[in-house]
Amino acid sequence: MSSGVGPRSDALRIIGRLAGAGVVAGVLAALIAFSTVGMVGVGARNGANWFEAIPGDLQTPPVAQRSVILAADGSKLATFYYENRLDVPLKKVAPIMRKAILAIEDSRFYEHGGLDLKGTVRALASNLAAGEVTQGGSGITQQYVKNLLVETADSDAERRSALATTPARKLRELRYAVALEKRLTKDEILERYLNIAYFGGGAYGVEAAARHYFGHSAAKLSLSEAALLAGIVRYPYAYDPTVNPKLAAQRRNTVLARMSELGWLSAGTASAAERTPLDLHVTSTPNGCTESSAPFFCDYVEREILGNPIFGKTVKARTRLLRRGGLVIRTTLDPRMQRAAQRAVDHYVPPKNSSHKAAAEALVEPGTGKVKAMVVDRKLGPAEKRGKTWVNFAADSDHGTSIGMQAGSTFKIFTLAAALDQGMPFGHRLMAPDHYTPTGFRDCDGKPVGSTESLGNSGDGEGGRTFSLVTGTWHSVNTFFLRLEKEVGLCDTVKVAEKLGMRRADGKALQQYPSFTLGFNTVSPLRVAAAYAAFGARGEYCDPIVLTRVTDTAGHELKVPSAHCHQAVDRGVADAVNHVLRGVLTRGTAAGEGIGRDAAGKTGTVDGFSSAWFAGYTPDLASAVWVGDPRGGYRHPLRDVCLGGRCFGEVFGADIPAPIWRQTMLGALRDVPAHDFHRPPSDYYSEGSGEDRVHVPDVLGLSASAAAARLRGAGFDVSFGPRVSSDAYPKGTVARTSPGGGASVEPGTTVTLYVSKGAPKGPTPPDGPKPPGGPVQTPPPGIPTPPTIPPVGRAHGAL
């Protein structure tokens, strides 16, 4: 017994003496204790077998790596991380860096197993002599194990256990180190160590460290740079060159001296490197969206990942995936379109305007649902600081905490689409009074939802006369659309909106009241843009999406949300809507805001000027713009405000939102080929074009060419009928027209000209009243008048 007690007791006494000397001393003592115990008895042999067996709980999962969000062109939008780390293979680490870290941390790494007895004894002797820890006994493998246990700890208790300065913890590390040496090659262990080690300054792993301190990759590290990084690892906070440059330089020189001592560098080379300045080029890696070039789009992407169960069952799991999973997140954002939108919004509604107004815009690609840009005229940050906000006014509450804004007359598009879907032609007319009391309405449950409140036209349009589907839309007449909504049915209007993805910004169902068509529901610009994009895609609606591809650290592709594109509105109906809304930009409330290609849109001015909107689109891009006051539009309306160098008594949708839209689209579509809308089905012209009627000029007696020129100049088409006899108009001049001069017709009507071939041959008819359009031949009594020409003074298709 005595032969076994002595060595065991000596080992335990060593452990006791070094227990207060720190972590490294504990490792060394535990190692010697096991080396001694290994010499005694069968029990000791069993302990040794247990020690060398691969632990069943040994795992080497990937450590936390930073995730990156990329724009559609591959440019970086933001980085997310729990620890700023970017794993690289060993072959992408400069060879001189590998030598430097081995020289100072574990020069015999490729010679020993999991336990370096020679190195441990050397370090133990040095520490005992100094009475403190001056040399480490832990090799590269043991250090990797320690870092791994800390990284993979799932609780504070596990983390404390991984850092505890106890023999039990060191024993566990040693056992894992021995097991890892059996499982992994030396190069694999060194690679993992270089990727897990902390190099100070928030940089984890050699690649992040190289980029942080020197602005380039680990593959390009010089001798001096490598020695500096290698020296930091022992005490990252003390040797951080940005905090203690002199101490860091001394530590670097210690590494260089050690490399020379080992014969890995010549003395001259080491000496020259010692005289090299640190030459830092510190580059920080922002964590999150605040410094992104597209901060609110970035914020939307972050919320999409954290809030969508497709990326994990719990918020904790999704957060871990984003901040530790090393994801490469490819998105739909087009940087050029983003810049165009941001410039336009900031120009018309500056971020720090004295009126405290705000603006937001979202751009969506028709037919795909891809969100191409998303901007707010603010920086992402605390609202207490002027020009900043955490609220994404362009998105719903689940993607930006906004409760939405009333959409105003942009919602009239759904009533128009419902009417056209029921077959109403462009020329369908309704009387639009100055005020209208919306009674007799029912919601989709059949419940009466009328109101006794009289609604008027104080926003975008005017009343007191009849309008067609076309002109009522162009002039955005509230009372016209209230009557139209009643005619097509409130529920049908709501269903069209729902098919086109509309929902309240708080995620709840749209509220159903007569003023639905006037846009009292609170929605987001993104939802409005996506709905309008469906008309640009001929009725195909797609849910807005921001993700195109997400891969993890192993390159595995993760599932991303689908746009779920489907035909929500018939193509012919969409074509008809497009035809009507084109006129808003030429002869309607937004006249003059065209962009030089086929485009359509709708203004929106919310009751009391609490906010203003414009939503517009082409076959290639849709956008919705909101302008208002984050403090509350009704308390702080768009009245008597000065923005972007202009002052307004009252702000309509055409005043600020439409110019923002126009400037955005001109920039965003600069290099995008133009595509045209499709002509609507002819059935919609059954009651004419729906445009306001005009009078036909009187061209009787003019030459054929002069008459045709005058008519065409007035916007009419011209055709020629057969020549007619006339004693009132000389040969070659116009004797008759159809419709006749002064007739009230629709713009663009075809006027047929009948040119005189001179006086008729035969007896002259007696004097008497002359029919409109000039004299006619009177046949002998008893002979009916032949229908030689069309009736005079009647417009084609007129009511």
Phi, psi and omega in degrees: 000320186297328181295336179267334185288319184303303181300320181296317181296321178299318181296319180293324178296323178297317178302316181297319182294328184260001183302325181271359183274000175109184187298312184298316180300321178299320178299311183298316181296317180298320179298312181296320179302316181287328176296320180289313180300327181297347182268357187238130164062166178294323179301321179294322179297322177296321178297320179296319177299317178299318183296321184273348179289147179288121181299141180291335182265011181287118177227147179231064181292162177300140178276168183301129176231155183283147176258152182231140176255128182244147173284176183297332180271005178092354178288150185277131177261324183191163176232139177237136178200150167275320172226134181287093184223142176222103183297142174223150176290158184302327182292345178260016173250128182307134180306325180294331177291320178298317180295319183296316182290324178291320182300317186268339185250326186192077187292338180260021185307316183278000182253331185255172176272211180296332179243126177260090185298319181296313180294324181294315179298317178300314180293323180297315180298317180296318182292320180295322181292323183275342182075011178205174181277107177252337179227144179273143176261351182277127177278182181302317182296316180294321178295321177299316179300314180301311180298322181295317180296324177291316183296322186266005178295131181263354181214166177297325180295316179294324180292318178296322179296322181290340183253354185298138179270068182232153176301326180299317180294319181292324177298318179297317179298316181298317181296317178295321181298316177300317181294319181294324179297336177276333185268325186242156174281166179299319179297322179295320180293316180297319179299316180293323180295314180297333181272344183256337185296149178263129184248018179078170178062021181078010182259119177252127182088152187292329181291312178298323180294316180299318180290324182292312186273331188236353176075017176215177186283166179293338180291341185254013182294136175273175179300310182298319180294317180298317180296322178297313181295317180299324181286337183290326192305322185299310178223084188303323183285324181286323186260013177296116185293341178280343180256312182233075185299322180294314179295322178295321179294320177298317179294320176302317181293329175298318178296316179298319179296320179295321179296322177292319179300323180281353181083014181272348175222151172283156180299323180293318179295317179297317181296319179296320180293327179296332180273357182284131176298158181297322175051059180280147172228073189293128178233121180274154177246101182303143180250104180111198191260351190298330181254014180288154175287346176225069192299320184281330171294315178302315179299322178297317179297315179301314181292329177297317181287317182288336185256353185258120181300346178297339182256011179149151185287332183233162177298322179298317180294320181290323177295317178299319180298316183290316188266349180232349192274356179062038182286148167249111189252107180265132188240178183271352189296132175259110185303324180294317178292323178298315180296319180298316180293317181295319179297318182294313181297314182293331180292314185273332178227082183304145184304325183247040181294147185291344180274354179065019179281161181225164178216151178215150181213143176230138179243131183230139179274122178298140177086350178231333185080003182292128177278112186271338178197155178206117185226153172226146182278046180216165167271154177279116182170184184295134183293343179296336177267128184302135179084013179230156174196149173270348186274125176271096184293347181274349189237170176289171183296328182284352178234015180178007176067003178283139177270004177088172181224148176299136190269351178061212188289356174298340180283349180295340179298329181286324176291318177300314180296321178296319179296315179293327178295332177275004176091007179296132180279166180302326184277002179298126188242147176222147175282128180247099181289169177296324178224150184217132177260111187281086177252160176083013179273149176225143179276187184288348174266001180083005182278139177292132182227029180292174182220149177264001179279130179279128181251143184236198186241043184281353182272262188269332192237196182221165181225199179091011178203181180273149176224154173265175175305324182287304185288329176297326177284316181303318183267000176051055186277114184301310184293329174298314184286331174295317178292321179295318179299320178294322181292318181275339181104127179302317183297319179298322177296315180298318182296322176298315179300317181294322177298332181264023171081007183285135174205160178294153182295336178276006176088353182276167181293154178296137176281143188245102175220164182307325181283012176307314183293341178270001172078046179278343179292142180271118185226178180252153175304326180297317179295319179295316180298319180294322178294315179294328178299329180298324178289325175296333179263021178060043173094359179271115180263140176230136173298140178296133179231151179237349183250134175250328182198136177228126178236152179265188185297333180272001181085005178287137182272129178267154177290141178237158181299144180267155177280344178050048181296137179203159180281103183270330181226141179303147182302317181298322178295315179298319179298322179292318177300315180301318179300315182292314186286344173300323183291340177299326182274351182244318182228012183249207186293341179245031180303135181095356181258022177293165185236017176080013175208169180304122179209155180218159181185179182210132174280162176210122176237117186281150181313133179073012181057036180287338173194169180222149185225160160211131175236128182212167187197162169233178174297348185252339185200141176236149181213146173230134183239133174240140174228130181190199182238119181300340181281351182125117185292327181285328177280334182227071185289170179275065178233141177050054181239151175240122182219137176058033178083006178233148179245144185228137171286317176216140183256117174263170179301331181279348187279314181238309181302316182296316175298324175300314180300314183298312180297321178299310184294322178299318179285319184291327185259012186304318182253016180259124179303140181281140174236148184261155171290162177270148178293136180290158178303146184295337180303330182288350178262012185298336176242033179092183183281344181085358179279160180297143185281150179230168182263139179283128177297149176274114183241015180298137179088348177279156175297159182302317183291319180293320179296315180297319180296319181293318181293315180296323177296334179271003176095013180260154169273155185231136171226165181240130175268186179293151177294148182233155176281142180203128174265359179265334183235131183300159178303136179091354177255165182283123180262329181210158173224155174218115000293160182283165178302135181090351180294145179268115184223175177278148177303143179086001178299146176277126177255123179268130180258135176246110185270138181290140172252016176106180181295147180286153176272142180117184183296145180281131180292151180296158179294152179174179179302136179263133179293158177304142177093003177112171182292154177233157176288136178255119182289163177304154179305138177092348180256121182296152178288124180288140179283075184279336181224159178295158176301147185266145171083023181230129182280145176296126176074009181286153179284000000 
